[in-house]
Amino acid sequence: MVVVTTLPRSRPLSRADLETMPDDGHRYELIDGVLVVTPAPVTNHQRAVRNLLLTLVGAAPGDLEVLTAPFDVVLAEDTVLQPDVLVARTSDLTTRNLPVAPVLAVEILSPSTRRIDLLLKRSRFESAGCASYWVLDPDEPSLIAWDLRDGLYAEVGRVRGSVELGLTLPFPVTICPAHLVV
């Protein structure tokens, strides 16, 4: 069966429009009212998500929850993102979404999302007050981490391969990019 979704042409999209998207294996996000559609992730991407999830869950204190996409982070009526991995205060979560910035958003880079993750999403999370933002490139493998300082992201670490990076926000954890893609 083919499902046809018609979108408005005369205005930016909103959360309500996003809810009309089909459940077809694609990820639908809004950035400033613009629809961003990405395909289902590849195997290396999924491995990185799984291994990072296990690492973060093992280190997270009880008042924080670690979740994976698809899960909506509502930053504004016209900006709804789904980071690959997120850490949120349990008290901030609703049954449907996270209506505030997470304390950590992580994107796993892929060729189709690299620029969006490094530029647009990073900027939106920074503006929303997300305390930490990380990007993991599973192909290198490498990790870059930023923490929010005086309202702007400052790079706090950059590692490749088997080099470990000790991070303190949102909680103490050590990440080794090579271990996340095996």
Accessible surface in RSA format (square Angstrom, percent):
REM  Atomic radii and reference values for relative SASA: ProtOr
REM  Chains: A
REM  Algorithm: Lee & Richards
REM  Probe-radius: 1.40
REM  Slices: 20
REM RES _ NUM      All-atoms   Total-Side   Main-Chain    Non-polar    All polar
REM                ABS   REL    ABS   REL    ABS   REL    ABS   REL    ABS   REL
RES MET A   1   224.47 116.2 137.71  91.1  86.76 206.6 123.47 105.0 101.00 133.8
RES VAL A   2   132.84  87.4 106.36  96.3  26.48  63.8 110.13  95.7  22.71  61.6
RES VAL A   3    97.40  64.1  70.12  63.5  27.29  65.7  73.25  63.6  24.15  65.5
RES VAL A   4   124.35  81.8  93.70  84.8  30.64  73.8  96.58  83.9  27.77  75.3
RES THR A   5    47.78  34.0  18.57  18.8  29.21  69.6  18.99  25.5  28.79  43.5
RES THR A   6   118.63  84.4  90.45  91.7  28.17  67.1  69.08  92.8  49.54  74.9
RES LEU A   7    55.31  30.8  44.37  31.7  10.94  27.5  44.97  31.6  10.34  27.8
RES PRO A   8    45.96  33.5  23.11  21.1  22.86  83.1  35.51  29.3  10.45  65.0
RES ARG A   9   233.24  97.9 191.46  97.6  41.78  99.5  76.72 104.9 156.52  94.9
RES SER A  10   112.43  95.0  74.00  98.8  38.42  88.5  55.90 119.0  56.53  79.2
RES ARG A  11   117.49  49.3  99.95  51.0  17.54  41.8  58.07  79.4  59.43  36.0
RES PRO A  12    94.29  68.7  80.47  73.4  13.82  50.2  88.43  73.0   5.86  36.4
RES LEU A  13    15.83   8.8  14.31  10.2   1.52   3.8  14.31  10.1   1.52   4.1
RES SER A  14    30.42  25.7  30.42  40.6   0.00   0.0  23.73  50.5   6.68   9.4
RES ARG A  15    70.91  29.8  70.36  35.9   0.55   1.3   9.09  12.4  61.82  37.5
RES ALA A  16    65.77  60.5  58.25  89.9   7.52  17.1  60.15  84.7   5.62  14.9
RES ASP A  17    16.83  11.8  15.94  15.9   0.89   2.1   1.57   3.7  15.26  15.2
RES LEU A  18    18.98  10.6  11.50   8.2   7.48  18.8  12.78   9.0   6.19  16.7
RES GLU A  19   106.76  61.3  72.08  54.5  34.68  82.6  30.82  59.6  75.94  62.0
RES THR A  20    83.10  59.1  61.61  62.5  21.49  51.2  67.03  90.0  16.08  24.3
RES MET A  21    27.76  14.4   8.87   5.9  18.90  45.0   5.49   4.7  22.27  29.5
RES PRO A  22    36.96  26.9  21.75  19.8  15.20  55.3  32.11  26.5   4.85  30.1
RES ASP A  23   155.32 108.8 114.85 114.3  40.48  95.7  44.13 103.9 111.20 110.9
RES ASP A  24    69.09  48.4  38.41  38.2  30.68  72.5  35.83  84.3  33.26  33.2
RES GLY A  25    51.67  63.7   0.00   N/A  51.67  63.7  39.18 107.5  12.49  28.0
RES HIS A  26    84.79  46.3  67.63  47.0  17.15  43.9  43.88  45.2  40.90  47.6
RES ARG A  27    41.05  17.2  36.47  18.6   4.58  10.9  13.69  18.7  27.37  16.6
RES TYR A  28    30.27  14.1  26.38  15.0   3.89  10.1  16.90  12.7  13.38  16.5
RES GLU A  29     2.59   1.5   2.59   2.0   0.00   0.0   0.04   0.1   2.55   2.1
RES LEU A  30     0.23   0.1   0.23   0.2   0.00   0.0   0.23   0.2   0.00   0.0
RES ILE A  31     6.91   3.9   5.17   3.8   1.74   4.2   5.17   3.7   1.74   4.7
RES ASP A  32    66.96  46.9  55.30  55.0  11.65  27.6  25.30  59.6  41.65  41.5
RES GLY A  33     4.98   6.1   0.00   N/A   4.98   6.1   0.09   0.2   4.90  11.0
RES VAL A  34    96.35  63.4  93.66  84.8   2.69   6.5  96.35  83.7   0.00   0.0
RES LEU A  35    43.67  24.3  22.69  16.2  20.98  52.7  22.69  15.9  20.98  56.5
RES VAL A  36    18.56  12.2  15.41  13.9   3.15   7.6  18.46  16.0   0.10   0.3
RES VAL A  37    68.27  44.9  40.52  36.7  27.75  66.9  40.52  35.2  27.75  75.3
RES THR A  38    14.75  10.5  14.71  14.9   0.03   0.1  10.13  13.6   4.62   7.0
RES PRO A  39    78.89  57.5  69.95  63.8   8.94  32.5  70.20  58.0   8.69  54.0
RES ALA A  40    66.82  61.4  48.63  75.0  18.19  41.4  50.30  70.8  16.52  43.8
RES PRO A  41    54.11  39.4  28.39  25.9  25.72  93.5  37.54  31.0  16.57 103.0
RES VAL A  42   103.47  68.1  95.78  86.7   7.69  18.5 102.68  89.2   0.80   2.2
RES THR A  43    85.25  60.6  77.38  78.4   7.87  18.8  44.07  59.2  41.18  62.3
RES ASN A  44    47.36  32.7  45.18  43.7   2.19   5.3  12.10  29.1  35.26  34.1
RES HIS A  45    12.26   6.7  12.19   8.5   0.07   0.2   4.83   5.0   7.43   8.7
RES GLN A  46    92.77  51.9  88.91  65.0   3.86   9.2  30.49  64.9  62.28  47.2
RES ARG A  47    93.03  39.1  91.97  46.9   1.06   2.5   8.29  11.3  84.74  51.4
RES ALA A  48     0.00   0.0   0.00   0.0   0.00   0.0   0.00   0.0   0.00   0.0
RES VAL A  49    17.29  11.4  17.29  15.7   0.00   0.0  17.29  15.0   0.00   0.0
RES ARG A  50   116.14  48.8 113.13  57.7   3.01   7.2  57.65  78.8  58.50  35.5
RES ASN A  51    21.78  15.0  19.96  19.3   1.82   4.4   7.69  18.5  14.09  13.6
RES LEU A  52     0.19   0.1   0.19   0.1   0.00   0.0   0.19   0.1   0.00   0.0
RES LEU A  53    47.85  26.6  47.85  34.2   0.00   0.0  47.85  33.6   0.00   0.0
RES LEU A  54   114.58  63.8 104.03  74.4  10.55  26.5 104.85  73.6   9.73  26.2
RES THR A  55    47.47  33.8  34.48  35.0  12.98  30.9  25.75  34.6  21.72  32.8
RES LEU A  56     0.00   0.0   0.00   0.0   0.00   0.0   0.00   0.0   0.00   0.0
RES VAL A  57    82.92  54.6  70.85  64.1  12.07  29.1  71.69  62.3  11.23  30.5
RES GLY A  58    71.19  87.8   0.00   N/A  71.19  87.8  36.10  99.1  35.09  78.6
RES ALA A  59    38.02  35.0  13.91  21.5  24.12  54.9  22.61  31.8  15.42  40.8
RES ALA A  60    25.71  23.6   4.74   7.3  20.97  47.7   4.74   6.7  20.97  55.6
RES PRO A  61    59.12  43.1  46.06  42.0  13.06  47.5  57.94  47.8   1.18   7.4
RES GLY A  62    82.23 101.4   0.00   N/A  82.23 101.4  45.77 125.6  36.46  81.7
RES ASP A  63    93.37  65.4  82.99  82.6  10.38  24.5  46.21 108.8  47.15  47.0
RES LEU A  64    23.88  13.3  12.75   9.1  11.13  28.0  12.75   9.0  11.13  30.0
RES GLU A  65    68.13  39.1  65.37  49.5   2.76   6.6  20.06  38.8  48.07  39.2
RES VAL A  66    15.33  10.1   1.39   1.3  13.94  33.6   1.39   1.2  13.94  37.8
RES LEU A  67    39.93  22.2  37.73  27.0   2.20   5.5  39.93  28.0   0.00   0.0
RES THR A  68    42.95  30.5  32.04  32.5  10.91  26.0   4.65   6.2  38.30  57.9
RES ALA A  69    21.14  19.4   2.37   3.7  18.77  42.7   2.48   3.5  18.66  49.4
RES PRO A  70   112.96  82.3  93.43  85.2  19.54  71.0  93.74  77.4  19.22 119.5
RES PHE A  71    40.61  20.3  36.54  22.6   4.07  10.6  40.58  24.6   0.03   0.1
RES ASP A  72    42.27  29.6  39.99  39.8   2.28   5.4   2.63   6.2  39.64  39.5
RES VAL A  73     0.00   0.0   0.00   0.0   0.00   0.0   0.00   0.0   0.00   0.0
RES VAL A  74    13.18   8.7  10.90   9.9   2.28   5.5  10.90   9.5   2.28   6.2
RES LEU A  75    39.64  22.1   6.96   5.0  32.68  82.2  10.41   7.3  29.24  78.7
RES ALA A  76    45.71  42.0  33.41  51.6  12.30  28.0  45.66  64.3   0.05   0.1
RES GLU A  77   108.97  62.6 101.82  77.0   7.14  17.0  64.76 125.3  44.21  36.1
RES ASP A  78    49.96  35.0  49.54  49.3   0.43   1.0  14.10  33.2  35.86  35.8
RES THR A  79     5.12   3.6   5.12   5.2   0.00   0.0   2.82   3.8   2.30   3.5
RES VAL A  80     2.00   1.3   1.99   1.8   0.01   0.0   1.99   1.7   0.01   0.0
RES LEU A  81     0.00   0.0   0.00   0.0   0.00   0.0   0.00   0.0   0.00   0.0
RES GLN A  82    18.85  10.5  18.85  13.8   0.00   0.0   0.00   0.0  18.85  14.3
RES PRO A  83     0.06   0.0   0.00   0.0   0.06   0.2   0.00   0.0   0.06   0.4
RES ASP A  84     4.29   3.0   3.32   3.3   0.97   2.3   0.53   1.3   3.75   3.7
RES VAL A  85     0.00   0.0   0.00   0.0   0.00   0.0   0.00   0.0   0.00   0.0
RES LEU A  86     0.11   0.1   0.11   0.1   0.00   0.0   0.11   0.1   0.00   0.0
RES VAL A  87     0.00   0.0   0.00   0.0   0.00   0.0   0.00   0.0   0.00   0.0
RES ALA A  88     0.69   0.6   0.37   0.6   0.32   0.7   0.69   1.0   0.00   0.0
RES ARG A  89   111.56  46.8 111.12  56.6   0.44   1.1  30.78  42.1  80.78  49.0
RES THR A  90    64.63  46.0  58.47  59.3   6.16  14.7  55.30  74.3   9.33  14.1
RES SER A  91   105.09  88.8  64.15  85.6  40.93  94.3  58.73 125.1  46.36  64.9
RES ASP A  92    38.75  27.1  29.77  29.6   8.98  21.2   5.47  12.9  33.28  33.2
RES LEU A  93    37.88  21.1  16.71  12.0  21.16  53.2  16.71  11.7  21.16  56.9
RES THR A  94    65.49  46.6  49.56  50.2  15.93  38.0  56.92  76.5   8.57  12.9
RES THR A  95   150.94 107.4 111.85 113.4  39.09  93.2  92.31 124.0  58.63  88.6
RES ARG A  96   155.36  65.2 139.16  70.9  16.20  38.6  57.79  79.0  97.57  59.1
RES ASN A  97    11.40   7.9  11.40  11.0   0.00   0.0   0.02   0.1  11.38  11.0
RES LEU A  98     0.28   0.2   0.28   0.2   0.00   0.0   0.28   0.2   0.00   0.0
RES PRO A  99    62.94  45.9  45.24  41.2  17.70  64.3  45.24  37.4  17.70 110.0
RES VAL A 100    66.87  44.0  61.34  55.5   5.53  13.3  66.87  58.1   0.00   0.0
RES ALA A 101    16.95  15.6   6.53  10.1  10.42  23.7   6.53   9.2  10.42  27.6
RES PRO A 102     3.17   2.3   0.00   0.0   3.17  11.5   0.99   0.8   2.17  13.5
RES VAL A 103    11.84   7.8  11.33  10.3   0.50   1.2  11.79  10.2   0.05   0.1
RES LEU A 104     0.00   0.0   0.00   0.0   0.00   0.0   0.00   0.0   0.00   0.0
RES ALA A 105     0.00   0.0   0.00   0.0   0.00   0.0   0.00   0.0   0.00   0.0
RES VAL A 106     0.00   0.0   0.00   0.0   0.00   0.0   0.00   0.0   0.00   0.0
RES GLU A 107     1.81   1.0   1.81   1.4   0.00   0.0   0.00   0.0   1.81   1.5
RES ILE A 108     1.31   0.7   0.00   0.0   1.31   3.2   0.00   0.0   1.31   3.6
RES LEU A 109     9.70   5.4   7.42   5.3   2.28   5.7   7.53   5.3   2.17   5.8
RES SER A 110    26.12  22.1  21.16  28.2   4.96  11.4  20.50  43.6   5.62   7.9
RES PRO A 111   126.86  92.5  96.88  88.3  29.98 109.0 104.00  85.9  22.86 142.1
RES SER A 112    72.23  61.0  41.75  55.7  30.48  70.2  46.33  98.7  25.90  36.3
RES THR A 113    19.92  14.2  19.56  19.8   0.35   0.8  18.54  24.9   1.38   2.1
RES ARG A 114    94.54  39.7  94.29  48.1   0.25   0.6  36.71  50.2  57.83  35.1
RES ARG A 115   181.18  76.1 177.46  90.5   3.71   8.8  71.23  97.4 109.94  66.6
RES ILE A 116    39.75  22.6  38.93  29.0   0.81   2.0  39.51  28.5   0.23   0.6
RES ASP A 117     2.62   1.8   2.62   2.6   0.00   0.0   0.00   0.0   2.62   2.6
RES LEU A 118    47.18  26.3  44.64  31.9   2.54   6.4  44.64  31.3   2.54   6.8
RES LEU A 119   104.99  58.5  97.57  69.8   7.42  18.7 100.83  70.8   4.16  11.2
RES LEU A 120    73.52  40.9  73.17  52.3   0.35   0.9  73.52  51.6   0.00   0.0
RES LYS A 121     5.93   2.9   5.93   3.6   0.00   0.0   1.29   1.2   4.64   4.9
RES ARG A 122    65.30  27.4  65.30  33.3   0.00   0.0   5.58   7.6  59.72  36.2
RES SER A 123    42.11  35.6  39.76  53.1   2.35   5.4  20.81  44.3  21.29  29.8
RES ARG A 124    55.02  23.1  52.84  26.9   2.18   5.2  17.45  23.8  37.57  22.8
RES PHE A 125     0.00   0.0   0.00   0.0   0.00   0.0   0.00   0.0   0.00   0.0
RES GLU A 126    35.95  20.6  32.77  24.8   3.18   7.6   2.20   4.3  33.75  27.6
RES SER A 127    95.85  81.0  55.33  73.8  40.53  93.4  38.83  82.7  57.02  79.9
RES ALA A 128    43.18  39.7   8.93  13.8  34.25  77.9  21.25  29.9  21.94  58.1
RES GLY A 129    40.38  49.8   0.00   N/A  40.38  49.8  20.11  55.2  20.27  45.4
RES CYS A 130     0.00   0.0   0.00   0.0   0.00   0.0   0.00   0.0   0.00   0.0
RES ALA A 131    33.49  30.8  31.99  49.4   1.50   3.4  32.68  46.0   0.81   2.1
RES SER A 132     0.00   0.0   0.00   0.0   0.00   0.0   0.00   0.0   0.00   0.0
RES TYR A 133     0.00   0.0   0.00   0.0   0.00   0.0   0.00   0.0   0.00   0.0
RES TRP A 134     0.22   0.1   0.22   0.1   0.00   0.0   0.00   0.0   0.22   0.3
RES VAL A 135     2.26   1.5   1.19   1.1   1.07   2.6   1.19   1.0   1.07   2.9
RES LEU A 136     0.04   0.0   0.04   0.0   0.00   0.0   0.04   0.0   0.00   0.0
RES ASP A 137     7.06   4.9   6.51   6.5   0.55   1.3   2.82   6.6   4.24   4.2
RES PRO A 138     8.89   6.5   5.27   4.8   3.62  13.2   5.27   4.3   3.62  22.5
RES ASP A 139   105.09  73.6  73.54  73.2  31.55  74.6  31.92  75.1  73.17  73.0
RES GLU A 140    86.20  49.5  52.93  40.0  33.27  79.2  28.04  54.2  58.16  47.5
RES PRO A 141    23.09  16.8  23.09  21.0   0.00   0.0  23.09  19.1   0.00   0.0
RES SER A 142    11.85  10.0  11.76  15.7   0.09   0.2   3.28   7.0   8.58  12.0
RES LEU A 143     0.31   0.2   0.31   0.2   0.00   0.0   0.31   0.2   0.00   0.0
RES ILE A 144    26.22  14.9  26.22  19.5   0.00   0.0  26.22  18.9   0.00   0.0
RES ALA A 145     0.00   0.0   0.00   0.0   0.00   0.0   0.00   0.0   0.00   0.0
RES TRP A 146    17.12   6.9  17.12   8.3   0.00   0.0  10.48   5.6   6.64  10.8
RES ASP A 147     9.92   6.9   9.92   9.9   0.00   0.0   1.01   2.4   8.91   8.9
RES LEU A 148    47.65  26.5  26.54  19.0  21.11  53.1  26.60  18.7  21.04  56.6
RES ARG A 149   133.91  56.2 123.89  63.2  10.02  23.9  49.37  67.5  84.53  51.2
RES ASP A 150   154.61 108.3 111.34 110.8  43.27 102.3  44.71 105.2 109.90 109.6
RES GLY A 151    46.94  57.9   0.00   N/A  46.94  57.9  30.21  82.9  16.73  37.5
RES LEU A 152   120.33  67.0 119.75  85.7   0.58   1.5 119.75  84.1   0.58   1.6
RES TYR A 153    18.51   8.6   0.00   0.0  18.51  48.2   0.02   0.0  18.49  22.8
RES ALA A 154    32.29  29.7  26.29  40.6   6.00  13.6  32.29  45.5   0.00   0.0
RES GLU A 155    82.46  47.3  53.10  40.2  29.35  69.9  22.53  43.6  59.93  48.9
RES VAL A 156    44.06  29.0  12.40  11.2  31.66  76.3  20.51  17.8  23.55  63.9
RES GLY A 157    11.28  13.9   0.00   N/A  11.28  13.9  10.47  28.7   0.81   1.8
RES ARG A 158   145.21  61.0 118.13  60.2  27.07  64.5  47.71  65.2  97.49  59.1
RES VAL A 159    15.08   9.9   9.95   9.0   5.14  12.4  15.08  13.1   0.00   0.0
RES ARG A 160   158.14  66.4 152.44  77.7   5.70  13.6  51.28  70.1 106.85  64.8
RES GLY A 161    23.22  28.6   0.00   N/A  23.22  28.6  22.73  62.4   0.49   1.1
RES SER A 162    85.81  72.5  65.40  87.3  20.41  47.0  38.14  81.2  47.67  66.8
RES VAL A 163    89.96  59.2  84.77  76.7   5.19  12.5  89.96  78.2   0.00   0.0
RES GLU A 164   108.29  62.2  86.79  65.7  21.50  51.2  20.99  40.6  87.30  71.3
RES LEU A 165    21.57  12.0  20.83  14.9   0.74   1.9  21.57  15.2   0.00   0.0
RES GLY A 166    57.30  70.7   0.00   N/A  57.30  70.7  25.33  69.5  31.97  71.6
RES LEU A 167    11.67   6.5   6.07   4.3   5.60  14.1   7.78   5.5   3.89  10.5
RES THR A 168    99.89  71.0  90.83  92.1   9.05  21.6  69.86  93.8  30.03  45.4
RES LEU A 169    76.42  42.6  75.17  53.8   1.25   3.1  75.17  52.8   1.25   3.4
RES PRO A 170    26.56  19.4   3.42   3.1  23.14  84.1   6.04   5.0  20.52 127.6
RES PHE A 171     7.63   3.8   5.04   3.1   2.59   6.7   7.63   4.6   0.00   0.0
RES PRO A 172   105.14  76.6  95.61  87.2   9.53  34.6  95.98  79.2   9.15  56.9
RES VAL A 173    14.67   9.7   3.86   3.5  10.81  26.0  11.83  10.3   2.83   7.7
RES THR A 174    74.73  53.2  57.41  58.2  17.32  41.3  28.87  38.8  45.86  69.3
RES ILE A 175     1.14   0.6   0.05   0.0   1.08   2.6   1.14   0.8   0.00   0.0
RES CYS A 176     8.94   6.8   4.31   4.8   4.63  10.9   4.19  10.6   4.75   5.1
RES PRO A 177     0.00   0.0   0.00   0.0   0.00   0.0   0.00   0.0   0.00   0.0
RES ALA A 178    21.64  19.9  20.29  31.3   1.35   3.1  20.45  28.8   1.19   3.1
RES HIS A 179   112.89  61.7 105.68  73.5   7.21  18.4  68.33  70.4  44.56  51.9
RES LEU A 180     6.03   3.4   6.03   4.3   0.00   0.0   6.03   4.2   0.00   0.0
RES VAL A 181    25.94  17.1  15.97  14.5   9.97  24.0  15.97  13.9   9.97  27.0
RES VAL A 182   118.06  77.7  89.09  80.7  28.96  69.8 113.81  98.9   4.24  11.5
END  Absolute sums over single chains surface
CHAIN  1 A     9308.9       7142.8       2166.0       5383.0       3925.8
END  Absolute sums over all chains
TOTAL          9308.9       7142.8       2166.0       5383.0       3925.8
